[in-house]
């Protein structure tokens, strides 16, 4: 059984909100069916919203019997988490666990990018530079410690202050990229126990969208972090938050267990516990899903047709919001030469990778940002397959006989690269035809994420899925760098791109923002800064006995699930 939620264009909200009304605590799923066409601009509150049709349909939810509220939900995933300390985490496997435990001030509603109150009940701003947040009262951490304004101020200082002793030497890469030096948080002031004032370095059109990044800007308990030291967030320690589930244990490369927080401010979750199992082999993971030993599994796209034909399984799908790409270290030879990067782009038949590795569950990427993200440039086309042109470019770069390099492929399954080694082998075969010999390499997932930043990889595979639907989280994350300094990850440097990204962060006008990011996308494409390979839809595959699922794109959704048997 396949269940679709078509979202023809995501809601884009430029989040310079004058205020937000408090909302009730999350409750049981409700039937939702809507098709909306809205285009409006409300000048006095500086809100700009645009929805070009959104349709969601969900079967009527059945209230579970009391005995069905003690289930253990088992997730089969391709790899382990890297770190559960929510600020330094940058990978999805870490996020999917920690965001059940730690919660942000603001979240996004359903399939849209509309900010809604969470740990902050409401907020206000007059100039989009100074923001006042009114916090939810009575919320407690899992260890009983209170959540209040002092906690918020402590967390924000840990995010933004490189000298904060409770970082334990960990990089807070997300804060650095999302806020940046020019648009960062200047100060935090505690006004009273449940009111905090955050002042930015300059007005921001995306402040609330950034704070909604559940996997990064969730609130941790200061007392717990200080007590555990550098064990916090590792398998040797624990994590503590205010969320619907509490951390129990982490057995590396095997499983992580969470249990229900009966005292959650949103009401007790329906599941008693969640177990996230690491099952690296694609076939084994799919077999366990079919056998019923796991309830949800991350599947390779090539397994999805079989899953769709299985009467015991349901596939839930949303539009493409992620991109698989090839990156280069541009401070080292030969990838410091534009002609070499362009030669790689022309040497591979990228479109030919789609059918064998993605089938109907992937689309050849024409640009870095998928069409659902604001600022997608429809005029950009994927580099055409032209081996002769690739050879000409290599000759122009002084490499008429080609060259040899290492090419690193993912050690875990990702929707954008579900079969990374065979995909890398196919790319390598095309490159060899023009004289580029690549030595395929991989390593442990955590080391892989670290080493992409330190120059070890001359060329590598990775991908990105949108965290909040905003282009600053797409182009901004990957291509922003301080003016005059190359980006640390890949040594990419284009000051004009950086300037455009900064403009996009502060521009309140929707049409102007779109044009800014489209211009940046064109420059990035012309620089061959990345080779965009594929856009893939969001896909969740679960057994039919799992009930209560609703389409929620940008955050977790386990709190409403229950098992019918």
C-alpha positions as CSV (number, residue, x, y, z in Angstrom):
1,X,0.0,0.0,0.0
2,X,1.3,3.4,-0.9
3,X,0.0,6.6,0.7
4,X,0.8,9.9,-0.9
5,X,0.8,13.5,0.4
6,X,1.4,15.7,-2.7
7,X,2.8,19.1,-1.8
8,X,3.1,21.0,-5.0
9,X,4.9,23.9,-3.5
10,X,5.9,24.2,0.2
11,X,4.6,27.1,2.2
12,X,7.3,29.8,2.4
13,X,7.1,32.1,5.4
14,X,9.5,34.9,5.9
15,X,9.4,34.8,9.6
16,X,9.5,38.4,10.7
17,X,6.5,37.9,12.9
18,X,5.1,40.6,15.1
19,X,3.6,38.0,17.4
20,X,2.4,34.5,17.6
21,X,-0.6,33.2,19.6
22,X,-0.1,30.4,22.1
23,X,-1.3,27.0,20.9
24,X,-2.5,24.1,22.9
25,X,-0.2,21.2,23.7
26,X,0.2,18.6,20.9
27,X,-2.7,16.1,20.9
28,X,-3.8,13.0,19.1
29,X,-3.8,13.0,15.3
30,X,-6.7,14.5,13.5
31,X,-8.1,14.0,10.0
32,X,-6.6,16.6,7.7
33,X,-7.7,17.3,4.2
34,X,-7.0,20.6,2.6
35,X,-6.2,22.3,-0.6
36,X,-5.2,25.9,-0.2
37,X,-4.3,28.6,-2.6
38,X,-3.1,31.7,-0.8
39,X,-1.0,34.6,-1.7
40,X,-0.9,37.6,0.6
41,X,1.4,40.2,2.1
42,X,0.6,41.8,5.5
43,X,2.8,44.8,5.7
44,X,2.2,45.9,9.2
45,X,3.4,42.5,10.6
46,X,6.0,42.0,7.9
47,X,4.6,38.5,7.1
48,X,4.8,37.3,3.6
49,X,3.2,34.0,2.9
50,X,2.7,32.1,-0.3
51,X,1.1,28.7,-0.7
52,X,0.5,27.3,-4.2
53,X,-1.7,24.3,-3.4
54,X,-1.1,22.0,-0.5
55,X,-3.1,18.8,-0.1
56,X,-3.0,16.4,2.8
57,X,-5.3,13.5,3.4
58,X,-5.1,11.2,6.3
59,X,-7.3,8.3,7.4
60,X,-9.4,8.9,10.4
61,X,-7.5,8.1,13.6
62,X,-8.8,5.4,15.8
63,X,-8.3,5.8,19.6
64,X,-6.0,3.0,20.9
65,X,-7.2,0.7,23.6
66,X,-5.3,1.0,26.9
67,X,-3.4,-2.3,26.3
68,X,-2.1,-0.8,23.0
69,X,-0.3,2.0,24.8
70,X,2.6,-0.2,26.0
71,X,4.2,-1.0,22.6
72,X,7.9,-0.9,21.7
73,X,8.4,0.7,18.3
74,X,11.6,-0.6,16.5
75,X,13.3,1.4,13.8
76,X,15.8,-0.2,11.4
77,X,18.3,2.2,10.2
78,X,21.5,2.0,8.1
79,X,23.9,3.4,10.5
80,X,24.5,4.5,14.1
81,X,24.2,8.0,15.5
82,X,27.5,10.0,15.7
83,X,26.8,12.1,18.8
84,X,23.6,12.9,20.8
85,X,24.8,16.2,22.1
86,X,22.3,18.2,20.1
87,X,24.3,21.4,19.4
88,X,27.4,19.8,17.7
89,X,25.4,17.1,15.8
90,X,25.2,17.5,12.0
91,X,24.0,14.1,10.8
92,X,20.4,12.8,10.5
93,X,21.0,9.6,12.5
94,X,22.0,11.7,15.5
95,X,19.1,14.1,15.0
96,X,16.4,11.5,14.7
97,X,17.2,10.3,18.2
98,X,18.1,13.5,20.0
99,X,15.1,15.5,18.8
100,X,12.8,13.0,20.6
101,X,14.6,14.1,23.8
102,X,15.4,17.8,23.3
103,X,13.0,20.4,22.1
104,X,13.4,23.9,20.6
105,X,11.6,27.1,21.3
106,X,9.8,27.0,17.9
107,X,8.8,24.3,15.6
108,X,7.3,24.1,12.1
109,X,3.7,23.0,11.5
110,X,3.1,19.8,9.6
111,X,4.2,19.9,6.0
112,X,4.6,23.6,6.0
113,X,7.3,26.0,7.1
114,X,4.9,27.9,9.3
115,X,6.5,28.5,12.8
116,X,4.4,27.5,15.7
117,X,5.0,27.8,19.4
118,X,6.7,25.0,21.3
119,X,8.8,25.7,24.4
120,X,8.1,29.3,23.6
121,X,4.4,30.0,23.9
122,X,4.6,33.3,22.0
123,X,7.1,35.9,20.7
124,X,7.2,39.4,19.4
125,X,9.5,41.8,17.5
126,X,9.2,45.3,16.2
127,X,12.2,45.4,14.0
128,X,13.1,41.7,13.4
129,X,16.4,42.3,15.2
130,X,15.3,42.3,18.8
131,X,13.0,39.3,19.7
132,X,11.2,38.7,23.0
133,X,10.1,35.1,23.7
134,X,7.6,34.2,26.3
135,X,8.3,30.6,27.6
136,X,6.0,27.8,28.4
137,X,5.7,27.5,32.2
138,X,5.8,24.4,34.2
139,X,8.0,22.5,31.8
140,X,10.6,20.2,33.5
141,X,13.6,18.3,32.2
142,X,13.6,14.5,32.5
143,X,15.7,14.8,35.7
144,X,13.2,17.2,37.3
145,X,15.1,20.4,36.8
146,X,13.0,23.4,35.6
147,X,13.0,24.8,32.2
148,X,13.2,28.6,32.3
149,X,14.8,31.8,30.8
150,X,18.2,31.1,32.5
151,X,18.3,27.8,30.7
152,X,17.6,29.4,27.3
153,X,20.4,32.0,27.9
154,X,22.8,29.3,29.0
155,X,22.1,27.2,25.9
156,X,22.4,30.1,23.5
157,X,25.8,31.1,25.0
158,X,27.0,27.5,24.4
159,X,25.9,27.6,20.8
160,X,27.5,30.9,19.9
161,X,30.5,31.3,22.2
162,X,33.6,29.4,21.0
163,X,35.2,30.0,24.4
164,X,32.3,28.4,26.3
165,X,34.0,25.7,28.5
166,X,31.0,23.4,28.2
167,X,31.5,22.9,24.5
168,X,34.2,20.4,25.4
169,X,36.1,21.2,22.3
170,X,33.2,20.3,20.0
171,X,32.5,22.3,16.9
172,X,29.0,23.9,16.8
173,X,29.0,23.9,13.0
174,X,25.3,24.4,12.6
175,X,25.2,27.6,14.6
176,X,28.2,29.0,12.8
177,X,26.7,28.3,9.4
178,X,23.0,29.1,10.1
179,X,23.7,32.4,11.8
180,X,27.2,33.4,10.6
181,X,29.4,36.2,11.8
182,X,27.3,39.0,10.2
183,X,23.9,37.7,11.2
184,X,24.6,36.0,14.5
185,X,23.1,36.4,18.0
186,X,24.6,39.5,19.6
187,X,23.2,39.1,23.1
188,X,20.7,37.3,25.3
189,X,18.9,39.0,28.3
190,X,16.8,37.3,30.9
191,X,13.8,39.6,31.6
192,X,12.2,37.4,34.1
193,X,11.9,33.6,34.8
194,X,9.9,33.0,31.7
195,X,10.8,35.8,29.3
196,X,14.0,36.2,27.3
197,X,15.2,38.8,24.9
198,X,17.4,37.9,22.0
199,X,19.2,40.6,20.0
200,X,20.7,39.8,16.6
201,X,23.5,41.6,14.9
202,X,21.1,42.8,12.3
203,X,17.5,42.1,11.3
204,X,16.7,38.6,10.2
205,X,14.0,37.3,7.8
206,X,14.7,33.7,8.9
207,X,15.1,33.9,12.7
208,X,12.2,31.7,13.6
209,X,12.9,29.2,10.8
210,X,16.4,28.8,12.2
211,X,15.3,28.3,15.8
212,X,13.0,25.6,14.6
213,X,15.9,23.3,13.7
214,X,15.0,20.7,16.3
215,X,18.1,18.6,15.8
216,X,20.4,21.6,16.6
217,X,18.7,24.3,18.7
218,X,16.9,22.1,21.2
219,X,17.3,22.9,24.9
220,X,19.6,20.8,27.0
221,X,19.7,20.8,30.8
222,X,22.8,22.9,31.9
223,X,23.2,21.0,35.2
224,X,23.4,17.7,33.4
225,X,25.9,18.9,30.8
226,X,28.1,20.5,33.6
227,X,27.9,17.3,35.7
228,X,28.8,14.9,32.9
229,X,31.5,16.9,31.2
230,X,32.6,15.5,27.8
231,X,30.7,12.3,28.4
232,X,27.5,14.2,27.7
233,X,25.9,13.0,24.5
234,X,28.2,10.0,24.0
235,X,27.6,6.3,24.6
236,X,29.5,6.7,27.9
237,X,27.0,9.3,29.1
238,X,23.4,10.3,28.6
239,X,21.3,13.2,27.3
240,X,18.5,15.0,29.1
241,X,15.8,17.2,27.6
242,X,12.1,18.1,28.0
243,X,10.8,16.0,25.2
244,X,8.3,13.2,24.8
245,X,10.9,10.5,25.2
246,X,13.8,9.9,27.7
247,X,17.2,8.4,27.0
248,X,17.8,4.9,28.3
249,X,20.9,3.5,26.7
250,X,23.2,3.5,23.7
251,X,25.1,0.4,22.6
252,X,27.3,1.6,19.8
253,X,26.6,0.1,16.4
254,X,23.8,-1.9,17.8
255,X,20.9,0.1,19.3
256,X,19.7,3.2,21.2
257,X,16.7,2.9,23.5
258,X,14.3,5.7,24.5
259,X,11.3,5.4,26.9
260,X,8.1,7.3,27.3
261,X,8.2,10.5,29.3
262,X,4.9,10.3,31.2
263,X,5.3,13.8,32.5
264,X,5.7,15.5,29.0
265,X,4.0,18.8,28.9
266,X,2.3,17.7,25.6
267,X,0.8,14.6,27.3
268,X,2.2,11.1,27.5
269,X,3.2,9.6,24.2
270,X,1.4,6.5,23.0
271,X,4.5,4.3,22.7
272,X,6.2,2.9,25.8
273,X,9.6,2.9,24.1
274,X,11.5,3.3,20.9
275,X,14.5,1.3,19.9
276,X,16.7,2.5,17.0
277,X,18.6,-0.5,15.6
278,X,21.6,-0.2,13.4
279,X,21.3,-2.7,10.5
280,X,23.9,-1.7,7.8
281,X,22.9,-4.3,5.2
282,X,20.1,-3.1,3.0
283,X,18.7,-6.5,2.2
284,X,18.8,-7.6,5.9
285,X,17.0,-4.4,7.0
286,X,14.3,-4.9,4.4
287,X,13.9,-8.6,5.4
288,X,13.4,-7.6,9.0
289,X,10.7,-5.1,8.0
290,X,8.9,-7.7,6.1
291,X,9.2,-10.2,8.9
292,X,7.9,-7.7,11.4
293,X,10.9,-7.6,13.7
294,X,11.2,-3.9,12.9
295,X,8.2,-1.5,12.4
296,X,9.9,1.1,10.3
297,X,13.0,0.8,8.1
298,X,15.1,3.0,5.9
299,X,15.1,1.3,2.5
300,X,17.1,1.6,-0.6
301,X,15.1,3.1,-3.5
302,X,15.6,-0.2,-5.4
303,X,13.6,-2.0,-2.6
304,X,10.7,0.4,-2.7
305,X,8.8,-1.3,-5.5
306,X,8.8,-4.5,-3.6
307,X,7.8,-2.6,-0.5
308,X,4.9,-1.0,-2.4
309,X,3.7,-4.5,-3.5
310,X,3.8,-5.9,0.1
311,X,0.3,-5.7,1.6
312,X,1.7,-5.5,5.1
313,X,3.6,-2.2,4.4
314,X,2.8,1.4,3.7
315,X,5.0,3.9,1.9
316,X,4.5,7.6,2.9
317,X,6.1,10.1,0.5
318,X,6.6,13.8,0.3
319,X,8.2,15.9,-2.5
320,X,12.0,16.1,-3.1
321,X,13.6,18.1,-0.4
322,X,17.1,16.6,-0.5
323,X,20.0,16.5,-3.0
324,X,22.8,14.0,-3.5
325,X,26.0,15.6,-4.7
326,X,29.7,15.2,-5.4
327,X,32.0,17.6,-3.6
328,X,35.7,18.6,-4.2
329,X,38.4,19.9,-1.9
330,X,39.2,23.1,-3.9
331,X,42.4,24.1,-2.0
332,X,44.3,21.1,-3.4
333,X,45.4,20.1,-6.9
334,X,43.9,19.4,-9.3
335,X,40.4,20.4,-8.0
336,X,41.6,24.0,-7.4
337,X,41.1,24.4,-11.2
338,X,37.7,25.1,-12.5
339,X,38.4,23.2,-15.7
340,X,39.0,20.0,-13.7
341,X,35.8,20.2,-11.8
342,X,33.9,20.9,-15.0
343,X,35.7,18.0,-16.7
344,X,34.4,15.7,-13.9
345,X,30.9,17.1,-14.4
346,X,30.9,16.4,-18.1
347,X,32.6,13.0,-17.9
348,X,29.8,11.2,-16.1
349,X,26.4,10.3,-17.4
350,X,24.6,11.4,-14.3
351,X,21.1,10.9,-15.7
352,X,22.0,7.2,-16.3
353,X,22.4,6.7,-12.6
354,X,18.8,7.3,-11.8
355,X,17.1,4.2,-13.2
356,X,19.3,1.5,-11.7
357,X,19.7,3.1,-8.3
358,X,16.5,5.1,-7.7
359,X,13.9,3.9,-10.2
360,X,10.8,6.0,-9.8
361,X,12.0,7.3,-6.4
362,X,14.6,9.8,-7.6
363,X,15.0,12.6,-10.2
364,X,18.1,13.8,-12.0
365,X,19.1,17.1,-10.2
366,X,19.3,20.1,-12.5
367,X,20.6,22.4,-9.8
368,X,21.5,22.2,-6.1
369,X,18.2,23.3,-4.7
370,X,15.1,21.1,-5.4
371,X,12.1,23.0,-6.9
372,X,10.2,23.0,-3.6
373,X,12.8,25.3,-2.0
374,X,12.5,29.1,-2.5
375,X,15.1,30.4,-4.9
376,X,15.4,27.2,-7.0
377,X,16.6,28.4,-10.4
378,X,14.7,26.6,-13.2
379,X,17.1,27.9,-15.9
380,X,20.0,25.8,-14.6
381,X,20.4,22.4,-16.2
382,X,22.5,19.4,-15.2
383,X,25.9,19.3,-16.9
384,X,25.5,17.3,-20.1
385,X,27.3,14.0,-20.6
386,X,30.1,14.9,-23.0
387,X,33.4,12.9,-22.6
388,X,35.1,14.7,-25.4
389,X,34.5,18.0,-23.8
390,X,35.8,16.6,-20.5
391,X,39.0,15.6,-22.3
392,X,39.3,19.1,-23.7
393,X,38.9,20.7,-20.3
394,X,41.5,18.4,-18.8
395,X,43.9,19.4,-21.5
396,X,43.2,23.1,-20.9
397,X,44.0,22.5,-17.2
398,X,47.4,21.0,-18.2
399,X,46.3,17.4,-17.6
400,X,45.9,15.9,-21.1
401,X,46.6,12.4,-19.8
402,X,44.2,12.8,-16.9
403,X,45.1,12.2,-13.3
404,X,44.6,9.9,-10.3
405,X,42.8,10.7,-7.1
406,X,40.8,9.2,-4.2
407,X,37.0,9.2,-4.3
408,X,35.2,8.6,-1.0
409,X,31.8,7.1,-0.8
410,X,29.3,6.9,2.0
411,X,29.5,4.0,4.5
412,X,25.8,4.3,5.4
413,X,22.5,4.3,3.5
414,X,21.0,7.7,2.6
415,X,18.0,8.4,0.5
416,X,20.1,10.5,-1.8
417,X,22.7,7.6,-2.1
418,X,21.0,4.4,-1.1
419,X,23.7,2.2,-2.8
420,X,26.7,4.3,-2.5
421,X,29.5,1.9,-3.4
422,X,27.9,0.7,-6.7
423,X,27.0,4.3,-7.5
424,X,30.6,5.3,-6.9
425,X,31.8,2.4,-9.1
426,X,29.5,3.5,-11.9
427,X,30.9,7.1,-11.6
428,X,34.5,5.7,-11.5
429,X,33.9,3.8,-14.7
430,X,32.8,6.9,-16.6
431,X,35.7,8.9,-15.2
432,X,38.2,6.3,-16.3
433,X,37.1,6.7,-19.9
434,X,38.5,10.3,-19.9
435,X,41.7,9.4,-18.1
436,X,40.6,10.1,-14.5
437,X,41.5,7.1,-12.3
438,X,39.8,7.2,-8.9
439,X,40.6,4.9,-5.9
440,X,37.4,4.2,-4.0
441,X,37.6,4.7,-0.3
442,X,35.3,4.8,2.7
443,X,35.5,4.7,6.5
444,X,33.3,4.9,9.7
445,X,30.4,7.3,9.4
446,X,31.5,9.6,12.2
447,X,35.1,9.8,10.9
448,X,33.7,10.3,7.4
449,X,31.8,13.4,8.5
450,X,34.9,14.8,10.3
451,X,37.4,14.1,7.6
452,X,35.4,15.8,4.8
453,X,36.3,19.0,6.7
454,X,40.0,18.5,7.2
455,X,41.3,18.1,3.6
456,X,41.5,14.3,3.7
457,X,39.0,13.9,0.9
458,X,39.9,15.3,-2.5
459,X,36.5,14.2,-3.9
460,X,33.6,12.7,-2.1
461,X,29.9,11.8,-2.0
462,X,27.4,13.4,0.4
463,X,23.9,14.9,0.4
464,X,21.6,17.3,2.1
465,X,18.0,17.3,3.2
466,X,16.2,20.5,4.0
467,X,15.8,21.1,7.8
468,X,13.2,23.9,7.6
469,X,12.4,24.5,3.9
470,X,14.3,27.8,3.8
471,X,17.0,28.5,1.2
472,X,19.4,29.8,3.8
473,X,19.4,26.3,5.2
474,X,20.3,25.0,1.7
475,X,22.5,27.4,-0.1
476,X,23.4,29.3,3.1
477,X,24.6,26.1,4.8
478,X,26.7,24.9,2.0
479,X,28.1,28.0,0.3
480,X,28.2,30.8,2.9
481,X,31.7,31.8,4.1
482,X,33.1,35.0,5.7
483,X,34.0,37.5,3.1
484,X,37.6,37.0,2.1
485,X,37.8,33.5,3.6
486,X,37.2,30.2,1.9
487,X,34.7,27.8,3.3
488,X,36.4,25.3,5.7
489,X,34.6,22.2,4.4
490,X,35.7,22.3,0.7
491,X,37.7,25.6,0.4
492,X,35.0,27.0,-1.9
493,X,35.4,30.8,-2.1
494,X,33.2,33.2,-4.0
495,X,32.6,36.5,-2.2
496,X,29.7,37.4,-4.5
497,X,27.9,34.2,-3.4
498,X,28.6,35.0,0.2
499,X,27.3,38.5,-0.2
500,X,24.1,37.2,-1.8
501,X,23.5,34.7,1.0
502,X,23.9,37.5,3.6
503,X,21.4,39.6,1.6
504,X,19.0,36.7,1.5
505,X,19.1,36.4,5.3
506,X,17.9,39.9,5.9
507,X,15.6,40.6,2.9
508,X,11.9,40.6,3.9
509,X,10.5,40.7,0.4
510,X,9.6,37.3,-0.9
511,X,10.2,38.0,-4.6
512,X,13.5,39.8,-3.9
513,X,14.7,36.9,-1.8
514,X,13.8,34.4,-4.5
515,X,15.8,36.4,-7.1
516,X,18.8,36.7,-4.7
517,X,19.0,32.9,-4.3
518,X,18.5,32.2,-8.0
519,X,21.5,34.4,-8.8
520,X,23.6,32.7,-6.1
521,X,22.6,29.3,-7.6
522,X,23.7,30.3,-11.0
523,X,27.1,31.4,-9.8
524,X,27.6,28.2,-7.8
525,X,26.7,26.1,-10.9
526,X,29.1,28.1,-13.0
527,X,31.8,27.5,-10.5
528,X,31.1,23.7,-10.5
529,X,31.4,24.1,-6.7
530,X,29.3,20.9,-6.4
531,X,27.9,18.4,-8.9
532,X,24.3,17.9,-8.1
533,X,23.4,14.3,-8.9
534,X,19.8,13.5,-7.7
535,X,16.8,15.0,-6.0
536,X,14.9,12.4,-3.8
537,X,11.5,12.5,-2.2
538,X,11.1,12.0,1.5
539,X,10.1,8.4,2.1
540,X,8.9,6.7,5.3
541,X,8.1,3.0,5.1
542,X,6.2,1.3,8.0
543,X,4.2,-1.8,8.8
544,X,0.5,-1.4,8.6
545,X,0.0,-2.1,12.3
546,X,1.7,1.3,13.0
547,X,-1.1,3.8,13.6
548,X,-1.3,7.5,14.2
549,X,1.2,8.7,11.7
550,X,0.8,12.2,10.3
551,X,2.9,13.9,7.6
552,X,5.4,16.1,9.4
553,X,8.3,17.1,7.2
554,X,10.7,19.0,9.3
555,X,10.7,17.3,12.7
556,X,10.1,14.0,14.4
557,X,6.6,12.5,14.7
558,X,7.0,9.4,17.0
559,X,5.0,10.8,19.9
560,X,1.6,10.1,18.2
561,X,2.4,6.5,17.0
562,X,0.9,3.4,18.5
563,X,0.9,-0.3,17.5
564,X,-2.5,-2.0,16.7
565,X,-1.1,-5.4,17.6
